């Protein structure tokens, strides 16, 4: 490897083509040419933030994926199937790495896309009725808990506005006017539940699936069971969870998204 690159937590991967930046829970394998888009200080700040996010996900759901092995984020020249794709390592399409590092550097951003892929890795089949919904919803809880900045404009709980109004398929553009269904709109509905009952019933519900191994057979069954457990873990016999949905809204959500699944 030619030239000189200096970082606080630096090792070189064996093929000498990528630079490895190690955190406690996360490591990055990125091309040195892309690392010119971010200062040493801000790169180390970001890896520390990813470590904090990893620990917040663990606190939320009650387990660590991949038997607790350190989670990698790997730059790849071949198209992995998206901007980045979950797994260990997370595969990050190289053409997007430098622009995102510049965004992190210039806007003090935590990277919505990378937090989203880390969130995918903290899912299990038992509760996962929709991959993208859960990646975004768990990520929202972590962004709120850590007061993180994403998409350059949303900080902490302010990200709720993205799912309520601002994104292409937001709540006010789909579910509220009954013109369609999208998992981003459903994320807002679950933010609304969390704002009513707090985060602890969510933690207890995630842990129920971990400890019991329960795996409802359909998406509809997973969805209904999750809502049922949220209510039981907050106030058995109450109606606080369902009452966060305006009249008719929950039935409207169930029909297009979970019918016959």
C-alpha positions as CSV (number, residue, x, y, z in Angstrom):
1,X,0.0,0.0,0.0
2,X,1.6,3.3,-1.1
3,X,1.4,6.6,0.7
4,X,0.8,7.3,4.4
5,X,-2.5,7.3,6.2
6,X,-2.8,7.9,10.0
7,X,-5.7,7.0,12.2
8,X,-6.1,6.3,15.9
9,X,-7.5,2.8,15.5
10,X,-5.8,1.5,12.4
11,X,-5.0,-2.0,11.0
12,X,-4.5,-3.1,7.5
13,X,-6.6,-6.0,6.0
14,X,-4.4,-8.8,4.6
15,X,-4.9,-8.1,0.9
16,X,-3.5,-4.5,1.4
17,X,-6.3,-3.1,-0.7
18,X,-8.5,-1.7,2.1
19,X,-7.9,0.3,5.2
20,X,-9.4,-1.1,8.4
21,X,-10.7,1.3,11.1
22,X,-11.5,-0.6,14.3
23,X,-14.1,0.3,16.9
24,X,-15.2,-1.8,19.9
25,X,-18.2,-3.3,18.1
26,X,-17.9,-2.2,14.5
27,X,-15.0,-2.1,12.0
28,X,-14.8,-0.4,8.6
29,X,-12.9,-1.8,5.6
30,X,-12.7,1.1,3.2
31,X,-10.5,2.2,0.4
32,X,-7.9,4.8,1.4
33,X,-8.8,7.1,-1.5
34,X,-12.4,7.3,-0.2
35,X,-11.1,8.2,3.3
36,X,-9.8,11.5,1.9
37,X,-13.4,12.7,2.1
38,X,-13.4,12.8,5.9
39,X,-10.9,14.0,8.5
40,X,-9.2,11.7,10.9
41,X,-11.0,13.3,13.8
42,X,-14.4,12.9,12.3
43,X,-13.8,9.4,11.1
44,X,-12.9,8.3,14.6
45,X,-16.0,10.2,15.9
46,X,-18.1,8.3,13.5
47,X,-16.8,4.9,14.3
48,X,-17.4,5.7,18.0
49,X,-20.9,6.7,17.2
50,X,-21.5,3.4,15.3
51,X,-20.2,1.6,18.4
52,X,-22.8,3.5,20.5
53,X,-25.5,2.7,18.0
54,X,-24.6,-1.0,18.2
55,X,-24.8,-1.0,22.0
56,X,-28.2,0.9,21.8
57,X,-29.6,-1.8,19.4
58,X,-28.4,-4.5,21.8
59,X,-30.1,-2.7,24.7
60,X,-33.3,-2.3,22.6
61,X,-33.7,-5.9,21.4
62,X,-31.8,-7.9,24.0
63,X,-29.3,-9.8,21.9
64,X,-26.2,-9.4,19.7
65,X,-26.2,-10.8,16.2
66,X,-23.5,-13.2,14.8
67,X,-22.7,-14.6,18.2
68,X,-21.4,-11.2,19.3
69,X,-18.7,-11.1,16.6
70,X,-17.6,-7.6,15.6
71,X,-19.7,-6.3,12.8
72,X,-18.0,-5.2,9.6
73,X,-18.8,-2.6,7.0
74,X,-17.0,-3.5,3.7
75,X,-16.6,-1.4,0.7
76,X,-17.3,-3.4,-2.5
77,X,-17.0,-2.6,-6.2
78,X,-19.6,-5.1,-7.2
79,X,-23.3,-4.1,-6.8
80,X,-24.4,-5.9,-3.6
81,X,-28.1,-5.4,-4.2
82,X,-28.6,-1.8,-2.9
83,X,-26.8,1.3,-1.6
84,X,-25.6,-1.1,1.1
85,X,-26.8,-4.5,2.2
86,X,-27.0,-6.0,5.6
87,X,-25.0,-9.0,6.8
88,X,-21.7,-9.5,8.4
89,X,-20.0,-7.7,6.9
90,X,-22.4,-5.1,5.6
91,X,-21.6,-4.6,2.0
92,X,-21.4,-0.9,1.0
93,X,-21.3,-0.2,-2.7
94,X,-18.0,1.7,-3.2
95,X,-19.5,4.4,-5.5
96,X,-21.5,5.7,-2.5
97,X,-18.8,5.6,0.1
98,X,-16.9,8.8,-0.6
99,X,-20.0,11.0,-0.9
100,X,-21.5,9.6,2.3
101,X,-18.2,10.1,4.2
102,X,-18.2,13.7,3.0
103,X,-21.8,14.1,4.3
104,X,-20.7,12.7,7.7
105,X,-17.7,15.0,7.7
106,X,-19.4,18.2,6.6
107,X,-22.8,17.8,8.3
108,X,-22.0,15.9,11.5
109,X,-24.3,13.2,10.2
110,X,-24.4,9.6,11.6
111,X,-25.5,8.1,8.2
112,X,-29.1,7.0,7.9
113,X,-28.1,4.3,5.4
114,X,-25.5,2.6,7.6
115,X,-27.6,2.8,10.8
116,X,-30.4,1.3,8.7
117,X,-28.3,-1.7,7.6
118,X,-27.0,-2.2,11.2
119,X,-30.6,-2.3,12.3
120,X,-31.4,-5.1,9.8
121,X,-28.8,-7.2,11.5
122,X,-30.6,-6.9,14.8
123,X,-33.8,-8.6,13.6
124,X,-35.1,-12.1,14.1
125,X,-37.8,-14.0,12.3
126,X,-40.2,-14.2,15.2
127,X,-41.2,-10.5,15.2
128,X,-40.1,-9.6,11.7
129,X,-43.3,-9.1,9.6
130,X,-41.6,-6.5,7.4
131,X,-37.8,-6.2,7.0
132,X,-37.8,-2.5,5.9
133,X,-40.3,-1.5,8.5
134,X,-38.3,-3.0,11.3
135,X,-35.0,-1.7,10.1
136,X,-36.4,1.9,10.0
137,X,-38.5,1.6,13.2
138,X,-35.7,0.2,15.4
139,X,-33.3,2.8,13.8
140,X,-35.7,5.6,14.8
141,X,-35.7,4.4,18.4
142,X,-31.9,4.5,18.4
143,X,-31.7,7.9,16.7
144,X,-34.0,9.2,19.3
145,X,-32.2,7.6,22.2
146,X,-28.8,8.9,21.1
147,X,-30.0,12.2,19.8
148,X,-28.3,11.4,16.5
149,X,-28.4,13.5,13.3
150,X,-29.4,11.8,10.1
151,X,-30.3,13.0,6.6
152,X,-28.4,16.2,7.5
153,X,-31.6,17.8,8.9
154,X,-33.2,15.5,11.5
155,X,-31.9,15.2,15.0
156,X,-33.2,12.7,17.6
157,X,-37.0,12.6,17.9
158,X,-37.2,15.1,15.1
159,X,-36.8,12.2,12.7
160,X,-40.5,11.5,13.5
161,X,-41.4,14.4,11.1
162,X,-39.7,12.6,8.3
163,X,-42.0,9.6,8.7
164,X,-45.1,11.6,9.4
165,X,-44.8,14.2,6.6
166,X,-41.6,14.5,4.7
167,X,-40.7,11.2,3.1
168,X,-42.2,10.1,-0.2
169,X,-44.6,7.6,1.4
170,X,-45.2,9.3,4.7
171,X,-48.1,8.8,7.0
172,X,-49.9,12.0,5.9
173,X,-49.5,11.0,2.2
174,X,-50.7,7.4,2.5
175,X,-52.4,5.9,5.6
176,X,-53.9,9.1,7.0
177,X,-55.9,10.0,3.8
178,X,-56.5,6.3,3.1
179,X,-54.7,6.5,-0.3
180,X,-52.2,3.7,0.2
181,X,-50.0,1.8,2.6
182,X,-46.2,1.9,3.0
183,X,-43.9,0.7,5.7
184,X,-42.5,4.2,6.2
185,X,-46.0,5.4,7.2
186,X,-46.3,2.4,9.5
187,X,-43.1,3.4,11.2
188,X,-44.8,6.7,12.2
189,X,-47.7,4.7,13.7
190,X,-45.2,2.8,15.8
191,X,-43.5,6.0,16.8
192,X,-46.9,7.2,18.0
193,X,-47.3,4.0,20.0
194,X,-43.9,4.5,21.6
195,X,-44.8,8.1,22.5
196,X,-47.9,6.8,24.3
197,X,-46.5,3.8,26.2
198,X,-42.7,4.4,26.3
199,X,-39.9,2.3,25.1
200,X,-39.8,-0.3,27.9
201,X,-42.8,-2.4,26.6
202,X,-41.0,-2.6,23.2
203,X,-37.8,-3.9,25.0
204,X,-39.9,-6.5,26.9
205,X,-41.7,-7.6,23.7
206,X,-38.4,-8.0,21.8
207,X,-37.1,-10.1,24.6
208,X,-40.1,-12.3,24.7
209,X,-39.4,-13.5,21.2
210,X,-35.7,-14.0,22.1
211,X,-36.3,-16.0,25.3
212,X,-39.3,-18.1,24.1
213,X,-38.4,-18.6,20.5
214,X,-42.0,-17.9,19.5
215,X,-42.4,-17.5,15.8
216,X,-46.0,-16.8,14.6
217,X,-46.5,-18.5,11.2
218,X,-47.7,-15.5,9.1
219,X,-46.9,-11.8,8.8
220,X,-50.4,-11.0,10.1
221,X,-49.9,-13.2,13.1
222,X,-46.5,-11.6,13.8
223,X,-48.0,-8.1,13.6
224,X,-51.0,-8.9,15.8
225,X,-48.8,-10.8,18.4
226,X,-46.4,-7.9,18.6
227,X,-49.2,-5.4,19.3
228,X,-50.7,-7.8,21.8
229,X,-47.5,-8.2,23.7
230,X,-46.8,-4.4,23.7
231,X,-50.2,-4.0,25.4
232,X,-49.5,-6.8,27.9
233,X,-46.1,-5.4,28.7
234,X,-47.5,-2.0,29.3
235,X,-50.9,-2.5,30.9
236,X,-52.6,-5.9,30.7
237,X,-56.2,-5.6,29.9
238,X,-55.8,-2.0,28.7
239,X,-56.4,-0.5,25.2
240,X,-53.6,2.0,25.0
241,X,-51.8,0.5,22.0
242,X,-54.8,0.0,19.8
243,X,-56.3,3.4,20.8
244,X,-53.3,5.2,19.2
245,X,-54.8,4.3,15.8
246,X,-57.8,6.6,14.8
247,X,-61.1,4.7,14.2
248,X,-60.8,2.4,11.2
249,X,-57.1,3.0,10.6
250,X,-55.8,-0.3,12.0
251,X,-58.2,-2.3,9.9
252,X,-57.1,-0.2,6.8
253,X,-53.5,-1.0,7.6
254,X,-54.1,-4.7,8.0
255,X,-56.0,-5.2,4.8
256,X,-53.4,-4.2,2.1
257,X,-50.3,-5.1,4.0
258,X,-51.1,-8.4,5.7
259,X,-54.1,-9.9,4.0
260,X,-53.5,-13.7,3.4
261,X,-49.9,-13.5,4.7
